[in-house]
Amino acid sequence: MAGLAPEGARSGTLCIALRTLLTTTGKTPSIRVEDIMRCFSEAHEAGFWLDIEAPDDADYQLLEHTFKFHPLTIEDIRHQDQRPKVDEYADYNFTVIFVAVWENDDIALREHHLFVGPHYLITVHHEPSTQLKDLQERIHKSPELTHGKPAFLTYLAIDALVDATFPVLDNLDEEVDKLEDEITEKATQESLSRIYHLKHAVSQLRRFLGTQRDVFQSLITHGIHLQQQDMTLYYRDVYDHIVRQYETADSLRDLLTSAMDVYLSTVSNRLNQTTKALTVIASLFLPLSFLTGFYGMNFAYLVGVLETPTNAFVVGLVTMLVAIGIQLYLFRRRGWI
């Protein structure tokens, strides 16, 4: 479907830079610099989408010197750790979108950078993006999806990136339900650590979703700079998806807080049960200790009453058993045992 060719590896990693070039008509030309320049010069006739994965120095040179993108945008791509945003330049927009992925039973946030021009879209990302690969397959098989408009192609890419968060939220919901069941059965320290970790991850995801929500709220008022204004209706749909995701993340954070409360309640109840059992045992030995001390005193009266060792043993044992029986009766009547 897409022309993939190694353009060199980034230093210190095993990632190989991959370029994919796709026109709005569904054709996939070569990804040589000459072909990219040709598509760029003819973009007003047939818009194109250039996707760059794991960019290297050659890709940065292409973006800065061939497409004439601002050095600040190149720096943002190199150093990552940005926030969701849309920066407007004279000839293009620079957009940063975060995608949540479920990886090794945990949430990972992937940063995607988009250069949106009047007749083209350029996406740059350091990690593989299955969402963009799937969209490229769809457009290659059904070119009519783009309606022949670069603006609609941009919407499809943004919509695919935003919708990728829904499966992550579903996995999180299942994980929280599983945690609650585990805590109810047996509260362990591992469960508490998992709750803390997921709560931190959900809070971070919620923070990024809140920022992306604000970004798309501005897009639905005037659309993406330099592209068709009639796309605002489509971006309103993307905005609705982000609002749903934000609300879901909010509810998941509340569920994790409730799970922590359940954990603390379970541990407290287990401690109460243990304390009650130990208290009952200590209470049973309290009269026994008193009787043992009492019969062990060498008063003349006691020595006279309990004339033989056998009588002393029987009387002491019977007294202790009666005391234990009375205690057990009272404990059971009060519901302690």
Phi, psi and omega in degrees: 000304184246143177286118180244129180212138179292130179249012182116152182260147176289144182294136178084358179228170176258005181290139177249130181295131181234135177242141175228124181244128184220132178266165180292346177270003178090355180283149180240094180283179177294162182252021173293154181303323179298319180290323177296318178295323179295315178297324180293320180288334181258013186299331180292342178267315179218108181297162182219164177232120176250121179250127181241120179250136181052064185296146175242190183299324179296322179291320177296322176296320179298314183292320186277320187261330180274310180272350177063038177282152185295141180302331178296323178292322177296321178295321178299320180291319182296315189265347179056208178053043177266187173239156177302131184196166171228112177257128182263126173245176186297317187249359183196169173247144174247118186240139175242124180232138178256140178241131176269133177233150178265114188223119179055047180057036181210164179267132174235137180257125181252129183268128178239137180245133183235128170258115185246111177254181181298328186227018182207164175223131176235120179250138181228131179208146183276325180260157177301143181238101179295330181296315180289324177298316179297320179295321177298320177298316181297315181293322179297322180279326182228081182300337183294348179300328183279349184058019181069014184245128173300326180296321179289326176297319177298317178299317180299319180294315181294319180297320179295320180292318182291315183292344180295344181282337182301312178300327178295317179295323176297316178297322178296318179299316177296321180295320179294317177300318179296319179297318180298320178295318179296319181293321180297320179287311181201116180277121180238165179295328178297322178297318179295318178297320179296321179296314180300317182295313180294324179295321177295317180295318180293322178296319178294317178298319180297322179296316179291322178295323178297320178292318178295326177298317179295323179297312183284340173295325176286329181292327183286349179271324181222006178071183178279134181307134176077358178245171191301137181290337183287000178277355182298328177297320180290321178290336173295323176295318177297320178299318178299321178296318181293323177298317177299318179296318180297316179294322177295317177298323178298314180292326177294323177297320177294322179295321178292323175296320177295321178297323177294320177296320177297319178299312181296321178294319180296316178296319180296317178296321179294322177294321178296318178298316179296316180297321180295318179296316179294324179294319178298316180297316179296323180293325178294324182278347181296307177293329178296319178296319179297314181294321179297317178293322182295311182286347179274356179282138184267054173282148181297323181297312181297320180296325180287320181291313181266078189294320184247154177301327181295315179299319181297317180295315182295314181298315180297317181294317180296319180298317180295317180295321178296318179297317179295319179298318179296318180297315180298322179296314181293320180296317181292321180296324178277355178081020180280335179228000000 
